[in-house]
Amino acid sequence: MRISSTQAEQAVAIIRSTLGAEAAVWLFGSRTDDAKRGGDVDLYAETSLPGVLLDETVHAKIALNDLFGRSVDLVVNNHRKSRPIYQIAREEGIRLA
């Protein structure tokens, strides 16, 4: 995993503060492979809050970009729709919380 444990903890805290205290978080994509270099940070979050809106997601993304000092792709599943990326992130990602 190519983020530090401190960054992982802080990312979870940011996501839970904006998307709900019970949010589950995974790191997925190139940052899960220690042999790769560079790249953005891909995070997947599941929340049980049905009312999670674009504003909360944008606030989390801005804070995550600041935390990592690079672009962060934040995929949020609030269980309103089913998308293939949700399954890929869960199966291939590393659960952070």
C-alpha positions, 0 to 999 in steps of 0.5 A, spaced: 500 500 500 503 506 497 500 511 503 502 511 510 498 508 515 497 516 518 494 518 511 490 512 511 487 514 518 486 521 516 483 519 510 478 515 514 477 521 519 475 526 513 470 521 510 467 519 516 466 526 518 463 528 512 459 522 509 457 519 516 461 516 522 459 509 520 462 509 513 466 504 510 473 506 506 477 502 501 483 504 497 483 501 490 487 502 484 494 503 483 496 505 490 494 498 492 500 496 488 507 497 491 511 495 485 508 501 481 510 509 482 506 515 482 498 516 480 492 519 484 489 516 490 483 512 489 478 511 495 471 508 495 466 509 501 460 506 502 455 510 507 448 508 510 446 515 510 441 516 504 441 523 504 449 524 502 449 529 497 454 532 492 456 538 497 459 533 502 462 529 497 466 535 494 468 537 501 471 530 503 474 530 496 477 537 497 480 535 504 483 529 501 486 532 496 490 537 501 491 531 505 495 527 500 498 533 496 495 530 489 489 528 486 484 524 489 478 520 486 473 519 491 467 514 489 461 514 494 456 508 494 450 511 498 446 505 495 441 509 491 444 505 485 449 499 483 455 501 479 461 496 477 466 500 480 463 499 487 464 491 486 471 492 483 473 497 489 471 492 494 474 486 491 481 489 489 481 494 494 484 494 501 479 496 506 482 502 511 476 502 515 
